[in-house]
């Protein structure tokens, strides 16, 4: 897992950041969506703020769309959500999470 680029300036994500991060809780490997519930692209500022805080990390580069930031939720992001009203729980079984990640690669 990548380390945060700098120490977090916020202890908890904003409402918009939290909504985006929560969508990764039940996804294989913690994959975060590129688009919101209405089909609009997630704002780059939201993604970059979460990356800088260490709540998300770059997962891989998309050679067909190099400007798209494909990210996944980090452990720090899960902790921030749990302290920020994240009602959904992350998978407790690390082996299950590993198996899901492998299926995506």
C-alpha positions as CSV (number, residue, x, y, z in Angstrom):
1,X,0.0,0.0,0.0
2,X,1.3,3.4,-0.9
3,X,2.0,5.9,1.9
4,X,0.1,9.2,1.9
5,X,1.9,12.0,0.0
6,X,1.7,14.2,3.1
7,X,0.2,14.0,6.5
8,X,-3.5,14.4,6.4
9,X,-4.8,17.9,7.0
10,X,-8.3,16.6,7.9
11,X,-9.1,13.9,10.3
12,X,-12.3,12.9,8.5
13,X,-13.5,13.2,4.9
14,X,-16.0,15.8,3.8
15,X,-19.5,14.6,2.9
16,X,-18.7,14.4,-0.8
17,X,-15.4,12.6,-0.2
18,X,-17.0,10.2,2.3
19,X,-19.8,9.4,-0.2
20,X,-17.2,8.6,-2.9
21,X,-15.0,6.6,-0.5
22,X,-18.0,4.6,0.9
23,X,-18.7,3.3,-2.6
24,X,-15.4,1.4,-2.4
25,X,-16.2,-0.5,0.8
26,X,-18.1,-3.4,-0.9
27,X,-16.2,-3.4,-4.2
28,X,-13.5,-6.0,-5.0
29,X,-10.2,-4.7,-3.9
30,X,-11.8,-1.5,-2.6
31,X,-12.1,-0.1,-6.2
32,X,-13.4,3.4,-6.2
33,X,-15.8,4.5,-9.0
34,X,-14.9,6.8,-11.8
35,X,-18.5,8.0,-12.0
36,X,-21.1,9.0,-9.5
37,X,-24.6,7.6,-9.1
38,X,-25.9,10.0,-11.8
39,X,-23.3,8.9,-14.3
40,X,-21.2,12.1,-13.9
41,X,-17.4,11.8,-13.5
42,X,-16.2,12.2,-10.0
43,X,-14.5,15.6,-9.6
44,X,-10.8,15.5,-9.9
45,X,-10.5,17.7,-6.8
46,X,-12.3,15.1,-4.8
47,X,-10.1,12.3,-6.0
48,X,-6.9,14.3,-5.5
49,X,-7.9,15.4,-2.0
50,X,-8.5,11.8,-1.0
51,X,-5.2,10.7,-2.5
52,X,-3.3,13.4,-0.6
53,X,-5.0,12.5,2.7
54,X,-4.1,8.8,2.2
55,X,-7.7,7.6,2.1
56,X,-7.3,6.4,-1.5
57,X,-4.4,5.3,-3.6
58,X,-3.7,5.0,-7.3
59,X,-4.3,1.4,-8.3
60,X,-3.2,1.2,-11.9
61,X,-2.8,3.3,-15.1
62,X,-5.4,2.9,-17.8
63,X,-3.5,3.0,-21.1
64,X,-6.7,3.8,-23.1
65,X,-7.7,6.7,-20.8
66,X,-4.4,8.0,-19.2
67,X,-6.2,11.0,-17.6
68,X,-8.5,8.7,-15.6
69,X,-7.4,8.1,-12.0
70,X,-8.2,4.5,-11.2
71,X,-8.1,4.3,-7.4
72,X,-8.9,2.1,-4.5
73,X,-9.8,2.6,-0.9
74,X,-6.9,2.4,1.6
75,X,-6.9,1.1,5.1
76,X,-6.6,4.7,6.3
77,X,-9.7,5.5,4.2
78,X,-11.6,2.7,5.9
79,X,-10.6,4.0,9.3
80,X,-11.6,7.5,8.4
81,X,-15.0,6.3,7.2
82,X,-15.7,4.3,10.4
83,X,-15.0,7.4,12.4
84,X,-17.2,9.5,10.0
85,X,-20.5,7.6,10.2
86,X,-19.5,4.9,7.8
87,X,-22.3,2.4,8.6
88,X,-21.1,-0.2,6.1
89,X,-18.4,-2.5,7.2
90,X,-15.3,-3.4,5.2
91,X,-14.7,-7.1,4.7
92,X,-13.1,-8.6,7.8
93,X,-11.6,-11.6,6.0
94,X,-8.3,-10.5,4.4
95,X,-8.1,-13.7,2.4
96,X,-11.5,-12.9,0.8
97,X,-10.3,-9.4,-0.1
98,X,-7.1,-10.9,-1.6
99,X,-9.1,-13.3,-3.7
100,X,-11.3,-10.5,-5.1
101,X,-8.2,-8.4,-6.0
102,X,-6.7,-11.3,-7.8
103,X,-9.9,-11.7,-9.8
104,X,-9.6,-8.1,-11.1
105,X,-6.0,-8.5,-12.3
